[in-house]
Amino acid sequence: MLLREMQEEDLDEIERLEGLLFTPAWSKEDFLHELKTNDYAHYYVLVDDKIVGYAGFWYAYENCELTTIGIDPNYQGKGLSKLLMDYGLKEGHNKGCMNYSLEVRVSNERAIRLYKRYGYEICAIRKDYYADHEDAYLMVRKEEK
């Protein structure tokens, strides 16, 4: 299994996975915009003959925000989210991040359990956050110096 930076040629497969996993889904153009114009954005992919997972993190000064994480349904439950989280959070630590945040659907219990294992805590509810009007939890964690 190879973990590497996302590249433009990955985006067709990323868009396919995104469509399987999320509603509404980011488009190829959304990811391309992030890769080309957002200096704070870093996106990673897991490759096992094909792309089986991806994650996005924004590293801005002392802040790290997890923007997306997705695993191919055929590969879920095999610890791949952990690989991506470990790598992304280690990069944040190496860049001097102290504050970590993310938003997650209140109904996504599996993801919430994962984030809690990494020390994230629910600190607020963002009402009507998603296009389908579902609320999101804002989850945060602090890193000690």
C-alpha positions in Angstrom: 0.0 0.0 0.0 1.4 3.4 -1.0 0.5 6.7 0.6 1.4 9.8 -1.5 0.4 13.3 -2.3 -2.7 13.5 -4.5 -2.0 14.5 -8.1 -4.1 15.9 -10.9 -4.2 12.6 -12.8 -5.9 11.0 -9.7 -8.9 13.2 -9.9 -11.2 11.0 -12.1 -10.8 8.2 -9.6 -11.2 10.5 -6.6 -14.4 12.0 -8.1 -15.8 8.5 -8.6 -15.0 7.5 -5.0 -16.4 10.8 -3.7 -19.6 10.2 -5.5 -19.9 6.8 -3.8 -19.2 8.1 -0.4 -20.8 11.6 0.0 -23.9 13.5 -0.9 -23.3 16.1 -2.1 -19.9 15.2 -3.4 -17.0 17.4 -4.4 -16.4 17.4 -8.1 -13.2 16.9 -9.9 -13.1 20.7 -10.4 -13.4 21.3 -6.6 -10.4 19.1 -5.9 -8.5 20.6 -8.8 -9.2 24.1 -7.4 -7.8 23.0 -4.0 -4.7 21.4 -5.5 -3.9 24.4 -7.7 -4.9 27.5 -5.7 -5.0 26.7 -1.9 -1.4 26.8 -0.6 -2.6 25.5 2.8 -4.3 22.4 1.3 -2.6 19.0 1.2 -4.4 16.0 -0.1 -3.1 12.4 0.2 -4.1 9.1 -1.5 -3.7 5.5 -0.7 -2.9 3.3 -3.7 -3.3 -0.5 -3.9 -3.2 -1.0 -7.7 -5.9 1.7 -7.7 -6.8 4.6 -5.4 -8.6 3.1 -2.4 -8.7 6.1 0.0 -7.9 9.8 0.3 -7.8 12.6 2.8 -7.4 16.3 2.8 -5.9 18.6 5.4 -5.4 22.3 5.6 -2.3 23.4 7.5 -2.5 27.1 8.2 -0.1 28.5 10.8 -0.8 26.6 14.1 -4.1 25.2 12.8 -4.8 21.9 11.1 -8.3 21.2 9.6 -9.3 17.8 8.3 -11.4 18.7 5.3 -12.3 15.2 3.9 -11.5 11.6 4.3 -12.9 8.7 2.3 -12.2 5.0 1.9 -13.5 2.8 -1.0 -16.4 0.7 0.5 -14.6 -2.5 -0.5 -11.6 -1.5 1.6 -13.4 -0.1 4.7 -12.8 -1.7 8.1 -9.1 -2.5 7.3 -7.5 0.4 9.1 -7.0 2.7 6.1 -8.6 5.7 7.7 -6.1 5.3 10.5 -3.2 5.3 8.0 -4.4 8.6 6.5 -5.2 10.2 9.9 -1.8 9.2 11.3 0.0 10.6 8.4 -2.0 13.9 8.1 -1.8 14.6 11.9 1.9 13.8 11.9 2.4 16.3 9.1 0.4 18.9 11.1 2.6 18.3 14.1 5.7 18.6 12.0 4.4 22.0 10.7 3.8 23.2 14.2 0.1 22.9 14.4 -1.5 23.1 17.8 -5.2 23.4 17.1 -7.0 20.7 15.1 -10.6 20.8 13.9 -13.1 19.1 11.6 -16.8 19.0 10.8 -18.7 15.8 10.6 -22.3 14.9 10.0 -24.1 14.2 13.3 -25.4 10.9 11.8 -21.9 9.7 10.9 -21.3 7.6 14.1 -18.5 5.6 12.6 -16.4 8.7 11.7 -17.2 10.3 15.1 -15.8 7.2 16.9 -12.7 7.4 14.8 -12.2 11.1 15.6 -12.7 10.5 19.3 -10.0 7.9 19.3 -7.7 10.7 18.1 -8.7 13.0 20.9 -11.2 15.1 19.1 -14.2 16.3 21.2 -17.5 17.7 20.0 -17.5 21.4 20.9 -20.4 22.8 18.9 -23.2 22.0 16.5 -23.4 23.7 13.1 -27.1 23.8 12.3 -28.1 23.2 8.6 -24.4 22.8 7.7 -24.9 20.4 4.8 -26.8 21.0 1.6 -29.4 18.4 2.7 -29.9 20.5 5.9 -28.2 17.9 8.2 -26.4 19.4 11.1 -22.6 19.0 11.6 -20.6 18.6 14.8 -17.6 20.8 15.1 -14.9 18.7 16.7 -11.6 20.0 18.0 -8.5 18.7 19.7 -5.4 20.5 21.1 -1.9 19.3 20.9 0.4 19.9 23.9 3.7 21.6 23.3 
